[in-house]
Amino acid sequence: MDIGIGLLRLVPLILAFYIPALIGMAIWSERGEAYRVKALLWFAIGFGLIVAVLVMFTGASGSEMAAILGLSVFQFGVALVLAALTVYKLAD
């Protein structure tokens, strides 16, 4: 039961990360080689701002900040996988 609750706590940030991931993946896959830099900027700015706001609101110490960043990387990965599946399914 605790594992299920822990997983449900990850969902809001995954959904927040999904928006820049979806835009970045759409630019990455549909526009070609010249737009890869723009897609990388979407990833960096989108995810960076979300993590910065999260750290700022939690007021975390150094070790807590490292845990938040580690968890955010996991959530970022899940959002990228979901966005990639969405973009490639829409393209077919």
C-alpha positions as CSV (number, residue, x, y, z in Angstrom):
1,M,0.0,0.0,0.0
2,D,2.8,2.4,0.8
3,I,4.5,1.7,-2.5
4,G,1.3,2.6,-4.3
5,I,1.0,5.9,-2.4
6,G,4.6,6.7,-3.1
7,L,4.1,6.1,-6.8
8,L,1.0,8.3,-6.8
9,R,3.0,11.1,-5.3
10,L,5.3,11.1,-8.4
11,V,2.4,11.6,-10.8
12,P,1.9,15.4,-10.5
13,L,5.5,16.2,-11.4
14,I,5.6,13.7,-14.2
15,L,2.6,15.5,-15.7
16,A,4.3,18.8,-15.3
17,F,7.4,17.4,-16.9
18,Y,5.3,15.9,-19.7
19,I,4.5,19.3,-21.3
20,P,8.0,20.4,-22.1
21,A,8.9,16.8,-23.0
22,L,6.0,16.6,-25.5
23,I,6.9,19.9,-27.1
24,G,10.6,19.0,-27.3
25,M,9.9,15.5,-28.7
26,A,7.6,16.9,-31.3
27,I,10.2,19.4,-32.4
28,W,13.0,16.7,-32.3
29,S,11.1,14.2,-34.4
30,E,9.2,16.2,-36.9
31,R,11.4,19.1,-37.8
32,G,14.7,17.4,-38.6
33,E,18.4,18.0,-37.7
34,A,18.3,21.8,-37.7
35,Y,15.8,21.9,-34.9
36,R,17.6,19.7,-32.4
37,V,19.1,22.7,-30.6
38,K,15.6,24.2,-30.2
39,A,14.4,20.9,-28.8
40,L,17.3,20.7,-26.4
41,L,16.5,24.2,-25.2
42,W,12.9,23.2,-24.6
43,F,14.1,20.2,-22.5
44,A,16.7,22.3,-20.5
45,I,14.6,25.4,-19.9
46,G,11.3,23.5,-19.2
47,F,12.8,20.9,-16.8
48,G,15.2,23.4,-15.3
49,L,12.5,25.8,-14.4
50,I,10.2,23.1,-12.9
51,V,13.1,21.7,-10.8
52,A,14.2,25.2,-9.7
53,V,10.6,26.1,-8.6
54,L,10.4,22.8,-6.7
55,V,13.6,23.3,-4.9
56,M,12.7,26.9,-4.1
57,F,9.3,26.1,-2.6
58,T,10.6,23.2,-0.5
59,G,13.6,25.2,0.9
60,A,15.6,22.0,0.9
61,S,19.1,21.6,2.4
62,G,22.0,20.2,0.4
63,S,21.2,16.5,0.9
64,E,17.5,17.0,0.4
65,M,18.2,19.0,-2.8
66,A,20.2,16.0,-4.1
67,A,17.4,13.7,-3.4
68,I,14.9,16.0,-5.1
69,L,17.2,16.3,-8.2
70,G,17.6,12.5,-8.3
71,L,13.9,11.9,-8.1
72,S,13.3,14.7,-10.7
73,V,15.7,12.9,-13.1
74,F,13.6,9.7,-12.8
75,Q,10.3,11.7,-13.3
76,F,12.0,13.5,-16.3
77,G,12.8,10.1,-17.8
78,V,9.3,8.8,-17.4
79,A,7.9,12.0,-19.0
80,L,10.3,11.6,-21.9
81,V,9.2,8.0,-22.5
82,L,5.5,9.0,-22.4
83,A,6.1,11.9,-24.7
84,A,8.1,9.8,-27.1
85,L,5.3,7.2,-27.2
86,T,2.7,9.9,-27.8
87,V,4.7,11.7,-30.5
88,Y,5.5,8.5,-32.4
89,K,2.0,7.1,-32.1
90,L,0.6,10.4,-33.4
91,A,3.1,10.4,-36.3
92,D,1.9,6.9,-37.5
